Amino acid sequence: MRLQHILIPAALVSLVAVSAYSEETDRYRLEKSANGYVRMDTQTGAMSICEERSGQLVCKVAADERAAFQDEIDRLQTSMKAMDERVTKLENSLSARLESKLPSEEDFNKTMSYMERFLRGFMGIVKDMDKDNGGGAQLNSQKT
């Protein structure tokens, strides 16, 4: 009984492996031509021209496919060039907008003087409140 539990799954696995191998080996078809061989991918329809050199089969992409690949390369290069130009344009406009929104040195110094006066006034109020509440002694005793 245990032997069946082992043999049946093993047989199924081997059948699946054989069919997968068969599909992979049947994917390409070689046809003899005057100059060598023509290899066709039965799944995609892509064709390659093959020659035998030093006992090995060397395949090149067919001229039609090469032209299609070159057209795709040209299209992608044009697209990349357009993207590069767009990025450069966006970066330049962004930096120009940021630079135009930055305050001048005079505005910056004016703002800093307002902040300094505000903080000095605020610290004066805090000291006055501390004196009124007699908290100066308490704060000093807490620090030590």
KAVEN-V395401 format. One record per residue. RES is the residue in one small letter. NEAR is the number of other C-alpha atoms within 8 Angstrom. Layout:
res->[RES & RES]
near->[NEAR & NEAR]
This chain:
res->[m & r & l & q & h & i & l & i & p & a & a & l & v & s & l & v & a & v & s & a & y & s & e & e & t & d & r & y & r & l & e & k & s & a & n & g & y & v & r & m & d & t & q & t & g & a & m & s & i & c & e & e & r & s & g & q & l & v & c & k & v & a & a & d & e & r & a & a & f & q & d & e & i & d & r & l & q & t & s & m & k & a & m & d & e & r & v & t & k & l & e & n & s & l & s & a & r & l & e & s & k & l & p & s & e & e & d & f & n & k & t & m & s & y & m & e & r & f & l & r & g & f & m & g & i & v & k & d & m & d & k & d & n & g & g & g & a & q & l & n & s & q & k & t]
near->[4 & 5 & 6 & 7 & 8 & 8 & 8 & 8 & 8 & 8 & 8 & 8 & 8 & 8 & 8 & 8 & 8 & 8 & 8 & 8 & 8 & 8 & 8 & 8 & 7 & 8 & 9 & 10 & 9 & 8 & 7 & 7 & 7 & 5 & 5 & 10 & 12 & 12 & 13 & 11 & 11 & 10 & 5 & 5 & 7 & 8 & 11 & 11 & 12 & 12 & 10 & 9 & 7 & 4 & 5 & 6 & 8 & 8 & 9 & 7 & 9 & 9 & 6 & 6 & 10 & 9 & 8 & 8 & 8 & 8 & 8 & 8 & 8 & 8 & 8 & 8 & 8 & 8 & 8 & 8 & 8 & 8 & 8 & 8 & 8 & 8 & 8 & 8 & 8 & 8 & 8 & 8 & 8 & 8 & 8 & 8 & 8 & 8 & 7 & 6 & 6 & 6 & 7 & 6 & 6 & 7 & 8 & 9 & 8 & 8 & 8 & 8 & 8 & 8 & 8 & 8 & 8 & 8 & 8 & 8 & 8 & 8 & 8 & 8 & 8 & 8 & 8 & 8 & 8 & 10 & 9 & 7 & 6 & 8 & 9 & 8 & 7 & 8 & 8 & 8 & 7 & 6 & 5 & 4]
